[in-house]
Amino acid sequence: MRRTFTPGRWNYSQRAKKWVFVSLLKDGKRSYKYQIDAPDEFVKLHLELKRLNDLQAETIDQEENMKLFEEMKKIAHRMQNMGVDDR
C-alpha cells in the first residue's frame, strides 16, 4: 500500500530523502514543493524539544518534570501539524 502525503503540512519522504509540502489546488490536483533542508520551524521546535528534554533529565522535582513533559507534548504536536504559515 502506498503512503500518501497529508495535504497542507510538511511531510518527510524517506524515498526521496526530502521534505515535501503538499498543496491542494482548486481543481483537486496536488501541488508538491520539495526541499532538502528541514523547514526552519521544524528545526526551531526540535531544538526547543531537545532543550526541554535535557532540563527534564536534570530535574528531580516531580511537578517541574510534569510541566516540562506537558510543554514537550505541545511542541511535538506543533511539529506534527506544521502547515503553510509555518514555512
FENMOTA-V492285 format. One record per pair of residues at least 6 apart in sequence whose C-alpha atoms are under 7 Angstrom apart, sorted by the first residue. I is the first residue (numbers start at 0). J is the second residue. Records with the same first field share a line. If there is no record, write none. Layout:
I: J, J
This chain:
4: 10, 21
5: 21
6: 21, 22, 23
7: 20, 21, 22, 82, 83
8: 20, 21, 80, 81, 82, 83
9: 18, 19, 20, 81, 82
10: 18, 19, 20
11: 17, 18, 19
12: 18, 19
17: 33, 34, 35
18: 33, 34, 35, 37
19: 31, 32, 33, 34
20: 31, 32, 33
21: 29, 30, 31, 32
22: 29, 30, 31
23: 29, 30
24: 30
38: 86
39: 86
40: 85, 86
41: 78
44: 74, 78
48: 71, 74
51: 67, 71
55: 64, 67
58: 64
